[in-house]
Amino acid sequence: MNVPTIAIVTNNNGIGLTRDAELLTAFLEQRGHSVTVVQYDGEVPEQVFGLTIFLEVIPRNMLELAPVRWAFLNPEWCKPDIVKSAQRHIDKIFAKTHEAKRIFDEVFPGKAHYTGFLTRDQFEPIIEPKPRFLHIGGNSSFRGTQAVVDAWKWKKDGKGIDAHLIVVSSALKDRPQLPMVTYHDRIDEEELKSYQNECAFHLYPSGTEGFGHAFHEAQSVGAIILTTDAPPMNEIWGAYQIPSVGKTKYNLADVYEVSALDIFDGVNNMLAHWHEFKCGPFTPFCVAPFSRKRFLTANEKFKEAFSAHLEQFNPRPAAPAIRVKGAGLQIAFIGNFEAEHSTENQIKWALEEGLGHDVEMLQENEVNLAAIRSAMEFSDMLFWVRTPGWPLD
């Protein structure tokens, strides 16, 4: 059964989530669906949809847009409130990587499905690749940007890296003046595409990736990729991998650390094989045509996998309520939680830590009656600490 109308709820931040929404919208419209993209903190549409797809954000006041709710989530951005909302209100959760599927199987049992995701084709055949390096860090602190720059500072036996590095990052703070390094905060799409095709080598020694648009776009242009030998980065086929040297946790994701010295050695090894990469179809580094083929195949596999879910669409919600802690009550709590030391946060702490209940926060100036009704469907009790001057709409 086809879905008549679809709402995509996202944060149009001009970067990754905007790209997700654009790619998904184009695919769904090609299938004949009517799609409306909704800004997560904007006005709630009056239209009723057949399906809502949430991209990373699950605002409570948008839950009643459709009877069926799906979500694409990234582990590193699955904060506790997102986890709770997804457990209680989302019917299907789609994983863009196999690592995300592994994590989601534990947190959302029975709901997680691996599909991969879509990637833009950035290939420009008229541009000849050169032995230069590109690192797109964007606004992410997980891309290993500082370690990449530090590799260009390093010298071994008095010799540094003899190749140009282009860094695109708005998150990088330390920008030493290095003769072979060019920095950009942001660049327009035309210049970005030119760099992606011009640079034969792309560096992504990331700590974690929700999907990695830059990774997969690098495959689309047939670039040689250096990345971290840890999930999900090592899911990228044909990449030069460097080891991780440590690991921390951020929300649901493991975040891996890398050494600038390993990047230094990897970059020099890639440069040493540049001639083979250019000329030898059977040499270890000649992966360009195979890398692009993998990119094309991955896009088709996503379309096939996600289309299967759309074909099997059931207009009735099927997601069970999941009790996180089991022993205590499920409490929906309306209040102002924005101030760290507010009365609401103190009560919440007492309910959770002192009494063992599970509290779902409903920020009073953001929720509507539909969101409250939805929360109460899975709750045993409703609390409301009202702030004067903030009436409920």
C-alpha positions as CSV (number, residue, x, y, z in Angstrom):
1,M,0.0,0.0,0.0
2,N,1.4,3.4,-1.0
3,V,1.6,6.3,1.4
4,P,-0.5,9.2,0.0
5,T,1.3,12.0,1.7
6,I,4.5,12.3,3.7
7,A,5.8,14.9,6.1
8,I,9.6,15.0,6.6
9,V,10.4,16.8,9.9
10,T,14.0,18.0,10.1
11,N,16.3,20.9,11.0
12,N,17.0,22.8,7.8
13,N,20.5,23.7,9.1
14,G,22.0,24.3,5.6
15,I,24.3,21.3,6.0
16,G,23.9,17.6,6.7
17,L,20.2,17.5,7.7
18,T,19.2,19.7,4.9
19,R,21.0,17.4,2.5
20,D,19.3,14.4,4.0
21,A,15.9,16.0,3.5
22,E,16.6,17.1,-0.1
23,L,17.9,13.7,-1.2
24,L,15.0,11.8,0.6
25,T,12.4,14.2,-0.8
26,A,13.7,13.8,-4.4
27,F,13.6,10.0,-4.1
28,L,10.1,9.9,-2.6
29,E,8.7,12.4,-5.2
30,Q,10.2,10.2,-8.0
31,R,8.1,7.4,-6.5
32,G,5.0,9.5,-6.8
33,H,4.6,10.6,-3.2
34,S,3.5,14.0,-2.1
35,V,6.2,15.3,0.3
36,T,6.2,18.3,2.7
37,V,9.4,19.3,4.5
38,V,8.6,20.7,8.0
39,Q,11.1,22.7,10.1
40,Y,11.2,21.0,13.5
41,D,10.8,24.2,15.5
42,G,8.4,26.0,13.2
43,E,4.7,26.1,13.0
44,V,2.8,22.8,13.0
45,P,1.0,22.2,9.7
46,E,-2.7,21.8,9.8
47,Q,-2.6,19.1,7.1
48,V,-2.9,15.5,8.2
49,F,-0.4,13.2,6.6
50,G,-0.2,9.4,6.1
51,L,3.4,9.1,7.3
52,T,5.8,11.3,9.2
53,I,9.6,10.7,8.7
54,F,11.7,12.4,11.4
55,L,15.3,13.1,10.5
56,E,17.4,13.1,13.8
57,V,14.9,15.4,15.6
58,I,11.6,14.2,17.2
59,P,9.7,17.3,18.4
60,R,6.8,16.4,20.6
61,N,4.4,18.8,19.0
62,M,4.9,17.2,15.6
63,L,4.0,13.6,16.6
64,E,0.4,14.0,15.6
65,L,1.1,15.0,12.0
66,A,0.5,11.3,11.0
67,P,-0.7,8.1,12.6
68,V,2.5,6.3,11.5
69,R,6.0,7.7,12.4
70,W,9.4,6.6,11.1
71,A,12.8,8.1,11.9
72,F,16.3,8.2,10.5
73,L,18.6,8.6,13.6
74,N,22.3,9.0,14.0
75,P,23.8,7.4,17.2
76,E,26.0,10.3,18.2
77,W,22.9,12.6,18.3
78,C,20.6,10.2,20.1
79,K,20.3,12.1,23.4
80,P,18.2,10.6,26.2
81,D,15.1,12.6,25.3
82,I,15.4,11.5,21.6
83,V,15.8,7.9,22.8
84,K,12.7,8.0,25.0
85,S,10.6,9.6,22.3
86,A,11.7,7.1,19.7
87,Q,11.1,4.2,22.0
88,R,7.5,5.3,22.7
89,H,6.3,7.0,19.6
90,I,8.3,5.8,16.5
91,D,7.2,2.7,14.6
92,K,10.4,2.1,12.6
93,I,13.9,3.4,13.0
94,F,16.2,3.3,10.0
95,A,20.0,2.9,10.4
96,K,22.3,4.4,7.8
97,T,25.3,2.3,8.8
98,H,25.7,-1.3,10.1
99,E,27.2,0.1,13.3
100,A,24.0,2.2,13.9
101,K,21.9,-1.0,13.3
102,R,24.0,-2.8,15.9
103,I,23.4,0.0,18.4
104,F,19.8,0.5,17.6
105,D,19.0,-3.2,18.0
106,E,19.9,-3.0,21.6
107,V,18.1,0.3,22.3
108,F,15.1,-0.1,20.0
109,P,14.5,-3.9,19.9
110,G,12.4,-4.9,17.0
111,K,12.2,-1.5,15.4
112,A,15.6,-1.0,13.8
113,H,16.2,-1.6,10.1
114,Y,19.3,-1.1,8.0
115,T,18.8,0.8,4.8
116,G,22.0,2.9,4.2
117,F,21.2,6.2,2.7
118,L,21.5,8.4,-0.4
119,T,24.6,10.3,-1.6
120,R,24.9,13.1,-4.1
121,D,26.9,12.3,-7.3
122,Q,29.7,14.9,-7.3
123,F,31.7,13.4,-10.2
124,E,33.0,15.8,-12.8
125,P,34.9,13.8,-15.5
126,I,36.5,16.9,-17.1
127,I,38.5,17.6,-14.0
128,E,41.8,15.7,-13.7
129,P,42.7,14.6,-10.2
130,K,46.0,15.8,-8.8
131,P,48.1,14.5,-5.8
132,R,46.5,16.9,-3.4
133,F,44.6,16.3,-0.2
134,L,41.1,17.4,0.8
135,H,39.6,17.3,4.3
136,I,35.9,18.5,4.8
137,G,35.3,18.9,8.5
138,G,32.2,21.1,8.2
139,N,30.9,22.1,11.6
140,S,31.7,18.7,13.1
141,S,34.1,18.1,15.9
142,F,34.2,14.4,15.1
143,R,36.0,14.5,11.8
144,G,39.6,14.4,13.1
145,T,40.3,17.9,11.7
146,Q,42.9,18.9,14.3
147,A,44.8,15.7,13.8
148,V,44.9,16.2,10.1
149,V,46.3,19.7,10.5
150,D,48.8,18.4,13.1
151,A,50.1,15.9,10.6
152,W,51.2,18.7,8.3
153,K,53.1,20.2,11.2
154,W,55.1,17.0,11.8
155,K,58.5,16.3,10.3
156,K,60.3,13.1,10.1
157,D,64.1,13.2,9.5
158,G,63.6,16.9,8.9
159,K,61.0,16.3,6.1
160,G,57.3,17.1,6.3
161,I,54.4,16.3,3.9
162,D,55.2,17.6,0.5
163,A,51.7,18.0,-0.8
164,H,48.9,20.6,-0.6
165,L,46.1,20.2,1.9
166,I,42.7,22.0,1.6
167,V,40.7,22.1,4.9
168,V,37.1,23.1,4.9
169,S,35.9,23.5,8.5
170,S,34.0,26.0,10.6
171,A,34.8,24.1,13.8
172,L,38.6,24.2,13.6
173,K,40.0,26.8,16.1
174,D,43.8,26.3,15.8
175,R,44.8,27.4,12.2
176,P,48.6,27.6,12.1
177,Q,50.2,29.2,9.1
178,L,51.6,26.3,7.1
179,P,53.0,26.7,3.6
180,M,51.1,23.7,2.1
181,V,47.8,24.2,3.9
182,T,44.7,26.3,2.9
183,Y,41.8,26.9,5.2
184,H,38.2,27.6,4.4
185,D,35.3,28.1,6.9
186,R,32.7,27.3,4.2
187,I,32.8,27.3,0.4
188,D,30.0,27.4,-2.2
189,E,28.8,24.2,-3.9
190,E,30.6,24.8,-7.2
191,E,34.0,25.3,-5.5
192,L,33.4,22.3,-3.2
193,K,32.7,20.0,-6.2
194,S,35.8,21.3,-8.0
195,Y,37.9,20.5,-4.9
196,Q,36.4,17.0,-4.5
197,N,37.3,16.1,-8.1
198,E,40.6,17.9,-8.2
199,C,42.0,16.3,-5.0
200,A,42.9,12.6,-5.6
201,F,43.1,12.0,-1.8
202,H,40.4,12.7,0.8
203,L,41.2,12.5,4.5
204,Y,38.4,11.5,7.0
205,P,40.1,10.1,10.1
206,S,36.7,10.5,11.9
207,G,35.9,9.7,15.5
208,T,32.4,8.6,14.4
209,E,30.0,9.2,11.6
210,G,26.2,9.1,11.5
211,F,26.5,8.4,7.7
212,G,29.3,10.5,6.2
213,H,28.1,12.4,3.2
214,A,31.7,13.6,2.5
215,F,32.9,9.9,2.6
216,H,30.4,8.7,0.1
217,E,30.8,11.8,-2.1
218,A,34.5,11.0,-2.1
219,Q,33.6,7.6,-3.5
220,S,31.4,9.2,-6.2
221,V,34.5,11.0,-7.6
222,G,36.7,8.0,-7.3
223,A,39.0,9.5,-4.6
224,I,41.4,7.6,-2.4
225,I,40.1,7.9,1.2
226,L,42.1,7.7,4.4
227,T,39.9,6.9,7.4
228,T,39.8,5.3,10.8
229,D,39.9,1.5,11.2
230,A,36.9,1.5,13.5
231,P,33.1,1.3,12.9
232,P,31.3,2.8,11.1
233,M,34.2,4.4,9.2
234,N,35.7,1.0,8.2
235,E,32.5,0.1,6.4
236,I,33.8,2.3,3.5
237,W,35.2,-0.1,0.9
238,G,38.8,0.4,-0.4
239,A,39.9,3.1,2.1
240,Y,43.4,3.4,3.5
241,Q,42.8,2.7,7.2
242,I,44.8,4.0,10.2
243,P,44.3,2.6,13.7
244,S,42.4,4.2,16.5
245,V,44.5,5.0,19.7
246,G,41.6,5.6,22.1
247,K,37.9,5.7,22.5
248,T,35.2,7.7,24.4
249,K,31.4,7.8,24.4
250,Y,29.1,10.4,23.0
251,N,25.4,9.7,23.5
252,L,24.9,6.2,21.9
253,A,28.1,6.4,19.7
254,D,31.6,5.3,20.4
255,V,34.0,8.1,19.4
256,Y,37.5,7.0,18.4
257,E,40.7,9.0,18.6
258,V,43.5,8.9,16.0
259,S,47.2,10.0,16.0
260,A,48.5,12.7,13.7
261,L,51.6,10.5,13.3
262,D,49.6,7.8,11.8
263,I,48.0,10.3,9.4
264,F,51.5,11.6,8.6
265,D,52.7,8.1,7.7
266,G,49.5,7.3,5.8
267,V,49.6,10.4,3.7
268,N,53.2,9.8,2.7
269,N,52.4,6.2,1.8
270,M,49.5,7.4,-0.4
271,L,51.8,9.9,-2.1
272,A,54.4,7.2,-2.7
273,H,51.9,5.1,-4.6
274,W,50.5,8.0,-6.6
275,H,52.1,6.9,-9.8
276,E,50.5,3.4,-9.4
277,F,47.2,5.0,-8.6
278,K,47.3,6.9,-11.9
279,C,48.6,4.2,-14.2
280,G,48.1,0.7,-12.9
281,P,44.6,-0.8,-13.2
282,F,45.6,-3.7,-10.9
283,T,47.7,-1.9,-8.3
284,P,46.5,-1.7,-4.7
285,F,45.8,2.0,-4.9
286,C,43.9,2.0,-8.2
287,V,40.5,1.9,-6.7
288,A,38.9,4.9,-8.5
289,P,36.5,3.0,-10.9
290,F,35.6,0.4,-8.2
291,S,35.0,3.1,-5.6
292,R,32.6,4.9,-7.9
293,K,30.8,1.6,-8.7
294,R,30.4,1.0,-5.0
295,F,28.9,4.5,-4.6
296,L,26.4,3.8,-7.4
297,T,25.5,0.4,-6.0
298,A,24.9,1.9,-2.5
299,N,22.4,4.4,-3.8
300,E,20.5,1.7,-5.6
301,K,20.5,-0.6,-2.5
302,F,19.0,2.2,-0.4
303,K,16.3,2.8,-2.9
304,E,15.5,-0.9,-3.0
305,A,15.6,-1.3,0.8
306,F,13.5,1.7,1.7
307,S,11.0,1.1,-1.2
308,A,10.3,-2.3,0.4
309,H,9.2,-0.5,3.6
310,L,7.0,1.9,1.7
311,E,5.4,-1.0,-0.3
312,Q,4.6,-2.8,3.0
313,F,3.3,0.4,4.6
314,N,0.5,-0.2,7.2
315,P,-1.6,2.9,8.0
316,R,-2.0,1.8,11.6
317,P,0.8,2.4,14.1
318,A,2.5,-0.8,15.3
319,A,5.2,0.5,17.7
320,P,4.9,-0.9,21.2
321,A,5.5,1.2,24.3
322,I,8.9,0.4,25.8
323,R,9.5,0.9,29.5
324,V,13.0,1.9,30.0
325,K,13.5,1.2,33.7
326,G,10.7,-1.3,34.3
327,A,10.1,-0.9,38.0
328,G,9.0,2.7,38.3
329,L,6.2,4.8,36.9
330,Q,6.2,6.5,33.5
331,I,5.6,10.2,34.2
332,A,5.0,12.9,31.7
333,F,6.2,16.2,33.2
334,I,5.2,19.6,31.8
335,G,7.4,22.5,32.9
336,N,10.3,24.8,32.2
337,F,13.4,22.7,32.1
338,E,15.6,25.3,30.3
339,A,17.1,26.6,33.6
340,E,19.5,24.1,35.0
341,H,18.6,24.7,38.6
342,S,14.9,25.2,38.2
343,T,12.3,23.6,40.5
344,E,11.3,21.3,37.6
345,N,14.8,19.9,37.2
346,Q,15.1,19.4,41.0
347,I,11.7,17.5,41.0
348,K,12.8,15.5,37.9
349,W,16.0,14.5,39.7
350,A,14.1,13.4,42.7
351,L,11.7,11.3,40.7
352,E,14.3,9.6,38.6
353,E,17.3,9.3,41.0
354,G,15.5,9.2,44.3
355,L,12.4,7.2,43.5
356,G,13.3,5.3,40.3
357,H,10.6,6.6,38.0
358,D,11.1,7.4,34.3
359,V,10.3,11.0,33.5
360,E,9.6,12.4,30.0
361,M,10.2,16.2,29.9
362,L,7.6,18.4,28.0
363,Q,9.0,21.9,27.7
364,E,5.9,24.0,28.5
365,N,6.4,26.7,25.9
366,E,7.0,24.2,23.1
367,V,4.4,21.5,23.5
368,N,0.8,21.5,22.3
369,L,-2.3,19.6,23.5
370,A,-1.7,16.9,20.8
371,A,1.9,16.3,22.1
372,I,0.5,16.0,25.7
373,R,-2.1,13.5,24.6
374,S,0.6,11.5,22.8
375,A,2.8,11.5,25.9
376,M,-0.1,10.4,28.1
377,E,-0.7,7.4,25.9
378,F,2.4,5.9,27.3
379,S,2.5,7.4,30.8
380,D,1.0,6.5,34.2
381,M,0.9,10.0,35.5
382,L,1.1,13.7,34.4
383,F,2.9,16.4,36.3
384,W,2.7,20.1,35.5
385,V,4.7,22.8,37.2
386,R,3.4,26.0,35.5
387,T,5.5,29.1,35.0
388,P,3.4,32.3,35.3
389,G,3.2,34.1,32.0
390,W,3.7,30.9,29.9
391,P,0.1,29.7,29.3
392,L,-0.3,26.5,27.3
393,D,-1.5,27.2,23.7
